[in-house]
Amino acid sequence: REFLRAINQFATTLTEMFLSGSSFELQLWNNYFHLAVAFLTQDSLQLENFSQAKRTSILAKYGDMRAKIGAAIRDMWYNLGHRKIEFIPGMVGPILEMTLVPELELRKSTIPIFFDMMLCEYQLTASFSRFEDEILRKLDSEVEGGRGDEQYKQLFESILLSCCRGHPELAKPGENFVALVTGLLERLLDYRAVMNDENKTYSMSCTVNLL
């Protein structure tokens, strides 16, 4: 809780003193995002890994701090305004790691950041290839590390499709991107599920699909 209070104080100071004009400090903002994501993803806050009694006790005393810091990260991202492009693709990996945390409300509030990244790059270059390359690359290692599930795949698909369809110029490329990512995610999850399976034929089939 003390760390959370400190991180929120950093956020206030960054917004007030290191955001506008020549006072903007890229490295400080970068450090903030990495610190906040590291806080959110630490083992001691992953409540689903605890017993029901311990989880209830923590929630009663502190609430789910992941939701609080997740909302702060989202707000800080939107505060960046035209500076966002300076954090693409560098922040794609940390934001992906955050959205993969298995907490429904956190996922719903942070997955839309991906669309904002796509839109930001598209408005500047008429494509979002840097963002796309980075998320495909990071997704591989995240799922291999045990993160991601069916709920995440469905949320990613529904939220991003909804966002893209609200922007005519991004509707078609956005749809193609979402199909690509959800297809990859499905194959990665299948592959992870059968990695230790005794059925070699099924394992080989999943490997071929993934390749």
LINSULHU-V669353 format. One line per field, one symbol per residue. psi: psi as a letter, one per 40 degrees, with the letter a starting at -180 (. if undefined). burial: + if it has 9 or more other C-alpha atoms within 8 Angstrom, else -. A space follows every 50 residues. Layout:
psi=???
burial=???
//
This chain:
psi=ddddddddddddddddefdibeehgdddddddddddddddeideegdeei iddddddddddeahedddddddddddddddbeeddeehededddddddde hghdddddeddeddddddddddddeeifddddddddddddddddeeiiid ddddddddddddddeehddedddddddddddddddddddddddedeidgd dddddddddd.
burial=---+--++-++-+++-+++----+----++-++++++--++---++---- ----+--++----++++-++++++-++--+---++-+++-++++++++++ +----++++++++++-++++++-----+--++-+++-+++-+++--++-- -++-+++-+++-+++----++--++-+++-++-+++++++++-+------ --+--++--+-
//
